[in-house]
Amino acid sequence: MATHTANGNSSHSFWPRVRQFAVPPSMIETATARRRVGDWAGACAAAGMDVDLSLRSLARSHGRHLADQVRSDLRQLAPDLLRWHMPRIAPDGLLRPGLTISLARYDAAERDGPAPLHLVVRTPPAWADAGQRISLGLWDGTHSESAARRHPHPHPSRRFRLDLHRHLWDASRADELRSRSGVDRPVGSEHPALDQELLETVPHRDHCALDRWAAEARIVLRAEGKQETGGSVLVRLGGRHRLVLDVSAAGQAPVVRLVRLTDRAKSPREHGSSLPVLPDAATWVPPDVELLRTGAIEAGRLHPLVAAALVPDHSPGPAGSAQLPDHPHLVECRGARHRIGLVDGVLAPLDHDRDEIRREELLVALTGTPLPCLRAIDEAHRRPHCLTGVRERLDHGDIAGALTVVEGLLGPEAVLRDGPLRTELEAAAQRRITYGLFRAGLIGTAPGPARSRPDQPRRSQAHRTHPRHASHR
């Protein structure tokens, strides 16, 4: 019981941080405003998404009808909602690197070509994930496009696919989240269609969307053209376990059986790699549903489209601000309370005149002990109390939010001194350069050992694009 509780708490502590920093309110507000006026490219830019497709080129190569279909989907695309639901890895909740995820599939019957055309979103490899940017493109089954050539896994993932879950990125269908997530299912309800004895062996079963597996498996089989005959679907549970479901044919009694549970490490040839895969989004209960059930998050902190679907009676309030309060900070200095605040855009002591400050700075240069007010300002420059929040924002790509926090503390005209805060900002800028080189095709592999921050170990050149230590979602 203790282990189960610990695992549950780990999940609940992981996702609130993601929901706080990964998709900031300013991004949602800007992307939504641009999407509503029909500017889908502007919405993508606001949500940190690079566009690697041209509708004009698509019309020339595949026909105007298919280009119109893609354009229609792009107008419904809510890139901020897509980023909200993208797969993430532990412990920091960063985007799962090196993925190509299908958003929509256009069958070969509707185009000239041997394979379906996919509208896809890609995440860069881990060594080039600066800013947590993602890219939007097309996949026609070849490596002809430059974006596909430079990506480590250009083919759409079988496990992470959103073409069967449009409600996770399509603003016009976001309300389907409530029915597809099983939010109305009572907590702890039984699953009579499943083998209860075998069900006890399912890992993380409390987080599994067991009541939705039968319906979601039929959606997968329908997409594979097997809705009439039924069939088997592979379910991936964590990094080691594989579960095979037998689903009855369409029109028959709704029965789904657990066929077997295998450990990939022990039986690598028996985990059914040739079977259709139940998408990850259909395997697990959405984290927002679990957070709402446990009270770990309030509806007001959810994406507005998610909150409207999961909590229909919720009234959205004003978006929060990342700025710090502008009232002076109080410091105990020589037996009195002194104020520290912004003067001409720079953090400065308010209760010391300029001559006294010059004398104290000269004393510090001669290895003397500075005034408490000066020590507080120096600490704010080097290791401020908001450093953790700045790191989180930089890690998730919210550079504007991180700079807002820094400017709110030190002032917009401040010159950063050497220390962890300056190191974090310089490292973020360097990572953006690496990402730009990757996007331009000027660098194809990890440039060498690097540290994302001083207190983290160095990452080797063999850093995995699919980390072994990841969230079970």
N, C-alpha and C positions, 0 to 999 in steps of 0.2 A: 504493500500500500504506500509506503514512503517513497519508493522509486517512482511509482505511477504519479504521485502528487508532484514530485520534483520535475518530472518530464512536462507535466501540464503547466507548471509555473514558468518553466523555461520558454515554452511557446508563447505564453501571455506576456512575458517581459520582452520578447524579441520583436513582436509586431507593433506594439505601441510606439516604439522608437522609429520604426519604419514609417508608420503613418504620420509621425510628427515631422520628419525631415525629408523623406524621399520625394514627395509631391507637395511642395509648399503651396499655401493658398494663393500667393501671387501668380504662380504658374497656372493654376486652375482658372483663376479669374481672367487672365489675359488670353489663354488658349480658348476658353469658352466664348469670350467676346468676339474673337476672330472667326471661330467656327460658325457662330450664329449669323454672321454677315456673309458667309460663303467663302471665306478666305481659308481654305483647308491648309494651304502651304504656310500661311502665317501662324495658324494654330500649331502646326508641327514645329515651327521655329520656336514658338513660345514654350513648347513642352520639351525642348532639348532633343528634337528628332531631325536628323539630316535626311533629305529627300534624294534618293538615287534613281529616280525614274522621270521620264518625259512622256506626257500623254500624246504629244505631237508625234514623237518617234514611235510610240506604241501604235498609233493609228496607221502610220505608214507601213509598219512591219506586220501587224496582226489584224488590221481592219478597224474601221470606224466604230462598228457595233461593239466590239470588245473594249475599245478605248472608252466608249460611253459607259459601259458597265463599271469599269474601273473608276472612272470619274464619279459616278454615282456613289460608289462605296467610299471614296475619299471624302465626299461631302458629308457623309454620315460618321466618318472617323472622328472620335474624340481622343486625341493623342494623350491628353492628361489622364483620361480614364484607362487607356491602354497601359500607360506607365504605372498606374495604381495597381493593376492586376498582373504585371509582368512577373515571371518566376524570379525568386530571390534566394540567396544563400546565407547561411549563418557564418559568423556570429553578428555581422554588422548589417545584414539585410541589403547588401548590394545586389544589383542585377546579376542574374546568373550569366556568366560570360560565355562567349563562343557559341551562341544559339542562333538558329534561323527558325522563326516561328511563322507558320502560315496563318494569315488573317482571312483570306478568301481564296477559293479555287474556282477557276474557269475551265470547264471540261473541254477536252480536245474537240468535241463535236462543234464547239462554238468558235474555234480558231483553226488556223492552218498550222498544224504541227503535231508531232507524235505524242506529246505529253501535255497534261493540263498546265495552264499558266497559273502561278500562285502570286498573290499579293503578300509579301512577307515583310517582317520586321526582324532586324538583326542586332545582336549585341556584340561588341568587339571582344577580342580575347582579353584575359585578365591583365596582361601587361600593358594594354592600350585602353583601359577602361576609364580614362580621366574624364571627369565631369558626368559620368554615368550617361553618356549620350547613346542614343540608339539610331538606327537608320532604317528607312522605308524604301523598299525596292520591289522588283519583280523577279520571279524565278521561272524559267521556261524549260528546265531540265538540262541546261547546258551550263558551261562555265564561260560563256561568251562575254558577259558583262564584267566590267572591271571590279565592281563591288563583290561579285561572286568569286572572282579569281583571287582576291586578297583575303577572303574570309576563310578561317580554318574549317568551318563546317557549313558550306553554302546550301546544302540540301535541307529542306524543311524537316524539322524534328518530328518523329513519330509520337513521342511522348508529350512534348509541349506543342500543342496546336490549338489555335483559336478560331479556325474556320468553322468548327462545330460549336463554338461558344461566342457568337457575335455579340452577345449582351455584355461581354467584358471589354468591348472597344467601340461598339456601334451605339451612338447616343440615342438613336430612335428605338433601340430594343433594350435599353438598360433596365427597364422595368421587369424584364424576364428574370433578373437575378433572383428575385424572391422565390419564384417557383423552381428554378433550376438549382438553388442552393439548399433547399429543404429546410428553410428557416422556420416553417410552421410545424415541423416534426417535434413532438414532445421529447425532451431530453431523457435518455435512458430507455426509449421504447424498443421493443423487440423487433427482430427481423425474421418472421416466420418462413419466408421464402428461401432462406439460407440454412445450410447445415449448421445447427447451433453448436455441435461438438467441434466441428472444424473451425467455426467462427471464433472459438476461444483461442485459437492459435494465431489469429491474425494480429500482426504487430501494429501498434498505434491505432487499434480499432476504434477507440473513442474519438479519434480525429477523422475517421473514414466516413464518407458520405454513403454508407451502406444502403440506405433506403432509396438512393438514386441510381445505384449501379445498374439495375436491370434496365431502366429507361435509357440511361446514358449509353449502355452497351448496345442497345438496339439502334441508337442514333449512329454509333460507329459502324455497325454492320450495314445499316442503310447506306451510309456513305461509301462502303465497300461493295455495294450491290448485292448484299446477302440478306435483305430484309425478309424475303419470302422463305428462305430455308433455315434461318437462324444460324448459330455457330458459336465459336469460342472466342473469347476476348482475353487478352493478357492484361493483368493489373500489376503495376510496379509499386511495391510497398517498401520505401526506403531504398538503400543502396544494395541490399543483398537479397531481398525476398521477392518472389514472383508468384502471383496467384492467377489461376486460369478459371474463367467463368464460362459455363455452358448456358446459353440463352436460347429459349424456345423460339420457334419460327413465328412470324407475324400472323395474327389471327388465332393463335393457340392460347392456352391458358398462360398467364404471365408467370413463368417459372424461371428462376436463375439458380444454378447450382455452383458451389465451389468444388471444382474438380480436384485440385491438389495445390498444396503450398510447397514451394521448393526454395531451397537455399542456393543461390547462384554459385556461391563459393564451393559448395559441396557437390553440386550436380550441374556443371556448366552446360551440359548438352540437353538438359531437360526443362529449360525455363521458357520454351515456346517462343523463340525470337521471331518465328515466321508468322505468328498470329497478329491480327489487328490489336493495337494497343489502346486501352482506355486512357484518354487524355488526363494529364495530371490535374487539370481544373475540374474534372469530373470524379476524381478519385478521393479527394479530401474535402471536408467541410471548409468553406471559405474562411480565412482567418478573421474577417470582419464579423462573421456570424458568431464565432467562438468568443471574440472579444466583447461583443454586445451581450451575449448570454452570461458571461462571468462578471460583467460590469467593469472590465478593464479599460474600456474606452466609452466615450459618450458619442451620441449620434452627430453632434456638432463638429466632431473632429474627423468625420468620414468625408469622402468625396461627395459633393452634393447629389450626384446621380445615384451613388451607392446608398446614401442615407434615404433618398426618396423611395428607393426600392425596398430596403430592409425595414425602415421605420417610416411608413407612409404618413403618420400624423406628426412627424417632426417638422418644426418651423425653423428654417435656417436663420442663423444670426449673422452678425457682421464678422468678416474674416479677421483673424488675429494678426497682430503686427510683431515683427521680429525686433523692433527698435527697443532700446532700453530707456527707462525713464530719464528725463533730462534734468531732474532736480539735482543739486549738488550732493556729492558724497561726503560724509562726515568722517574725520580722522582725529584720533587723540594725538595731539602734538604739543609737547612741552606743558602738560597740565591743562590744556584747553582743547575745546573742540573746534577744529578748523574745517573749512569747506574746500572741496576740490570740484571744479566744474570746467566747462568749456569757455575759453576766451579766444576770440578770433579763430575759431575752428580747431583749437588745440587744447588738450587737457592741461590745466594749470592750477596751482594753489591760489585760492582767492584771498587768503588772509595774510599773505606775506608780500611786502613790496619788492620791486625789481632789484633794488640794491641788495637787500637781504638774500634774495635768490642767487644773485651773482656771487656773493661771498660764499654761500653754501656750495655752489657748483665748483668754485675754486677749491674749497676744502675737500670736496669729494675727489677732485683730480689729484690732490695730494694725499690720497688714501684715508681721508677722514670719514667720519660717520655722518651721513646726510640726515637732514630733517625727516621726521616721520612722514610729512606731506610729500616730500620728494621720493622717499622710499615707496610710498603707495603709488605714486605716478609711475615709477620705474617698474614696479610689480605689474601694474596694469598693462604696460607695454610688453613686458617679457612673458609673463604667465598670468593673464587675467582670469578672473573667476568664470568667465564665459568661454574659456578655451575649449572645453569639451563640446559645447554647442557649436562653436565655429568649426571644429574638426568634423562633427557629424554633418554639418551643412556642406562642407567642402567635399567630403567623401561621397555624398549623394548628388553632387553637382550643383548645389544651390549657391553659386558664387556670389550672386547679388545679395542673397540673404546673409551670407557670412560677412560680406563687406558692410552691410547695414548694421550688423551687430558691432563690428569693430569701430565704425565711424560713430555709432551712438555712444561708445565708451570713451574713445580717444579723441574724437573729432575728425572731420573730413580732411583737415589740413595737416594731420599728425604725420610725422616721419617715424616709422617703426624702428625700434632698437633691436639689436641682436637678441635672439631668444626663441623659445618654442613657437610663439605666435607668428613671428616673421618666417621661421622655418616652414611652418604649415602653409603659409600663403605662397612662398617660393616653390615648395614642392608641388602644390596644385598647379601653378603656372608651368612647371617643367613637365608635368604629366599631360597637360593640354598640348604641349609641343609634340610629345610622343604620339598622342592620338592623331594630331594633324599629319604627322609623317605616315602613320598607318593608313589614314584615309587617302592620302595622296599616292599610296603604293610605293613609297620610298623606303619603307622598312617593313619586312615581312615576318620577322621573328623577334622574340624578346631581346632588347638591346643589351641586356646584362643584368647583374644583380642591382637591385634598387630597393629603397625603403620608402614606403608611403609616409612614414613619420618616424621621428627619432626613437620612440619607445617600441617599435615593431621590429621583428627580425627581418633580415634580408631575404628577398625572394629569389630563388635560383632561376636560371634560364629555362629549366624544365618545369617551371610553374604551370600547373595543370589549367587548361581552359575550362574543364569541368571539374571543380574542386571535389575531392572525395568527402571532405567534411562539410556537408550541406544540410540545410533544413530538410525535414522529411517531406515537405510539400513540394 
